[in-house]
């Protein structure tokens, strides 16, 4: 649908059997022009948090560690593998969705640097919280695992 559509998305499956629209609708009610004939997305549950298009959000975890300050506990860390089909690449980073009362209130970049000058040297795939509270981020381009600590 282009460089800026459709958005990647974070969904909240509060009950079994919810349908978030894919492949007919995207994000918070954007119909797919090739698959939705009536242009309506009302029958589907909209995304809880739209993410930038083509960031390729792969692994995600709720932070339940104790190393980082309290403000990080219960927040969602997302490994963004990165785009392959955008004019200007995006993703290639670790982002965070902040929650209040179980609902997303913001989306922000937490760690970046795998994309430099439009070229990527790494592609985050997944994130894990270690017993000591550090984050591990796997990278399938560099063949590495990064340990992120708070000091």
C-alpha positions in Angstrom: 0.0 0.0 0.0 3.1 2.3 0.0 5.9 3.5 2.1 3.7 4.7 4.9 0.8 2.2 4.8 -0.3 -0.1 6.2 0.9 0.5 9.7 2.4 -2.4 11.7 0.3 -2.8 14.8 0.1 -3.9 18.4 -3.1 -5.7 19.2 -4.6 -6.6 22.6 -6.4 -9.9 22.6 -8.6 -9.6 25.7 -10.8 -12.6 24.8 -10.4 -15.6 22.6 -11.6 -15.4 19.0 -11.0 -11.7 18.4 -10.4 -10.7 14.8 -8.1 -7.7 14.1 -8.9 -7.4 10.4 -5.8 -8.8 8.7 -5.6 -9.1 5.7 -8.8 -7.1 5.0 -8.2 -4.1 7.4 -5.1 -2.6 9.0 -4.3 -0.5 12.0 -7.2 1.4 13.4 -9.6 0.8 10.5 -7.7 1.2 7.2 -9.3 -1.0 4.6 -7.1 -2.9 2.2 -8.0 -1.6 -1.3 -7.5 -5.0 -2.9 -9.4 -7.1 -0.4 -12.2 -4.9 1.1 -14.9 -4.1 -1.4 -17.2 -2.1 0.9 -14.4 0.0 2.5 -15.7 -0.9 6.0 -13.6 -2.2 8.9 -16.3 -1.8 11.6 -16.6 -5.6 12.2 -12.9 -5.9 13.2 -11.2 -4.9 16.4 -8.8 -1.9 15.8 -5.2 -2.0 16.8 -4.4 -1.0 20.4 -1.3 0.9 19.2 -0.4 1.6 15.5 3.3 1.3 14.8 5.1 2.8 11.9 4.6 1.1 8.6 7.1 -1.6 7.7 9.1 -1.7 10.9 8.5 -5.4 11.0 7.7 -5.8 14.7 8.8 -9.3 15.6 9.6 -10.2 19.2 8.0 -8.4 22.1 8.1 -8.8 25.9 6.6 -7.1 28.9 9.4 -5.9 31.1 9.2 -7.7 34.5 12.8 -7.3 35.6 14.1 -5.3 38.5 17.3 -3.8 36.9 15.6 -0.9 35.1 13.7 1.8 37.1 10.1 1.2 38.1 8.8 3.2 35.2 9.9 0.4 32.8 8.1 -2.4 34.6 5.1 -3.7 32.8 6.0 -1.8 29.6 6.3 -3.6 26.2 9.6 -3.8 24.4 9.5 -4.6 20.7 12.3 -5.8 18.4 11.8 -4.1 15.1 13.5 -6.2 12.4 13.3 -3.4 9.9 11.9 -2.7 6.4 13.1 -4.2 3.2 10.6 -2.5 0.9 10.6 1.2 1.8 12.4 4.0 -0.1 13.7 5.2 3.2 14.4 2.3 5.5 12.8 2.2 9.0 12.9 0.0 12.0 16.1 -1.8 12.9 15.7 -0.8 16.5 14.1 -1.7 19.9 11.0 0.3 20.7 8.8 0.5 23.8 5.1 1.0 24.2 4.2 2.6 27.5 1.0 1.3 29.1 -1.3 2.9 31.7 -4.1 0.8 33.2 -3.3 -1.9 30.6 -3.8 0.5 27.6 -1.1 2.0 25.3 -0.4 5.6 25.9 2.8 6.1 23.9 5.3 4.6 21.5 8.9 5.5 21.7 12.4 4.4 20.4 14.3 2.7 23.2 17.6 1.6 21.4 18.7 2.2 17.9 21.9 2.4 15.8 21.5 -0.8 13.7 20.6 1.5 10.7 23.3 4.1 9.7 23.1 6.3 6.7 20.3 4.2 5.2 22.2 1.0 5.5 21.6 -1.7 8.2 24.3 -3.7 9.8 21.9 -5.4 12.2 18.3 -6.5 12.4 16.8 -7.1 15.9 14.5 -10.2 16.0 13.5 -10.8 19.6 13.9 -9.5 23.1 14.1 -11.4 26.4 14.2 -10.2 30.0 17.0 -12.0 31.9 16.7 -13.1 35.6 19.0 -10.1 36.6 16.6 -7.7 34.7 19.0 -7.0 31.7 17.5 -7.2 28.2 18.8 -9.6 25.5 18.2 -8.6 21.9 18.9 -11.2 19.1 20.1 -10.0 15.7 19.9 -12.3 12.7 21.9 -10.0 10.4 25.0 -9.6 12.6 24.6 -13.0 14.2 24.8 -11.5 17.6 23.0 -11.2 20.9 23.2 -7.9 22.7 22.8 -7.4 26.4 21.3 -4.1 27.5 21.8 -3.1 31.1 20.8 -0.1 33.2 23.5 1.4 35.4 
